[in-house]
């Protein structure tokens, strides 16, 4: 067997909740490498719900941080 046949026939390892959330944060800031993106997409093909949850929660955290810092900046200016 060739190396390509071995890697395509092997069942992809599912990501843990923390690893999925980390991948969602990496995607949000476009800091993800090729192997991480491939692993995430392989996992999303079998069960997309954890990926969607990680993406939505990462986005919510990002917007919450933006909102809090903007409110602090407004209070400091006044």
N, C-alpha and C positions, 0 to 999 in steps of 0.2 A: 504494500500500500504506500502511496505517496503521502507526504506530509499534509497536502491540501485536502486529501480524502479523509484523513484522520480528523482534521480540525472541523470539517463540515459535517461528519457523521456523529461526532460527539454531542451529547445533549448539553446545551449551555447551562452554566451554573447560575442559579437564581441569586439575585442580590438581596442583601439584608435590608431592613428598613433604614438603618443609618447610612448604608452605602447608597441606597436609592436616593435618600435626601441629599447626600453629598453630591451625587451626580446631577440632581436638579439644580442645586446651587451653582455647580460648575457650568451647567448649560445657561443659566441665567446671566452669568457674567462672561460667557464665551471663553472659559478657561479650561475646556476639556480637551484631552488628548485623543488621538484616533482610537486607541485600544479601549479607552473608557467609553467612548461614544458607541463603538461596536458592541461592547458588552451590554450597554443600556438598551440599544435597539434590539438586540437578540432577546433580552428579557421582556421588552415591550411587546414583541410579537406573540409571546405566550400568554402574558397577563398584563395589560396596559394600566389597570387601576392603580397599582402602587406608583407607577411613573406619573400618572395624572395627579395623584394626591401629593407627591413630592414636588412637582412643578407648581401646583396651586399654593401649597404652603410656603414654598420658597418665594413665590411672587408676593404673597401676603406679607411675609416678613420684610421683604425688600421695600414694599410700599409703606409699611408701618415705620420702618427706620427713616425713610424719606419724610414722612409726615411729622414725626417727632422732631427730627433735626430742623425742619423748616419752622415749626412752631417755636422751638428754642431760639432760632435766629431772629424771628419776629419779636419775641419778648426781649431779647438782648438789644435790638435796635431801638425799641420804644423806651 
